[in-house]
Amino acid sequence: MPMEFINQNIFLIAVVVISGLGLMWPLLTGTAGRGLTPAEATLLINREDAYILDVREADEFVNGHLPEARNIPLGKLSERIGELEKFKERALLICCAAGVRSGKASAQLKKNGFSKTHNLAGGVDAWVAAGYPVKKGKRDK
């Protein structure tokens, strides 16, 4: 009887299994984090003195970035990761325009031993939409 049910409903069972795997994929791959809202990011900055890393291109960065953010474009992160070594145990807030590049940067940093990386959900766009301040120009060193 159970085999008959499986044979008659194989397509339905396949859809259920594939859907289940699709829903579980973020948990299985470690990409389940939704990122921090601008309000949560502000708390992280204020309470844990988070280092802010902006992984957008330089021209995007100068047009407006989070106060105190440092810019290392995602495409140069692997060659410049040594600049961040002293922040391995510090909370890192990573941002980009909308949250995609910062998610990739966060995963790359985690693979390199950075244990406290946080992605700004929605990126700088969400930060601005929430009414938080941005600075224009290059960051003072």
Number of C-alpha atoms within 10 A of each C-alpha: 6 7 8 9 10 12 11 11 11 12 11 10 14 11 11 12 12 11 12 11 13 12 11 12 13 12 12 11 8 9 13 11 12 13 21 19 17 21 13 13 22 17 14 18 16 10 9 12 14 23 19 22 25 29 28 22 16 14 10 17 25 15 12 16 29 20 13 16 22 19 23 21 21 19 13 11 17 14 10 13 13 10 10 15 12 8 15 16 12 15 19 26 25 30 32 28 22 17 22 16 21 29 25 16 25 25 17 16 20 14 10 13 12 19 16 16 25 23 27 30 26 22 24 24 16 17 24 16 10 12 9 14 11 15 15 13 13 16 15 7 5
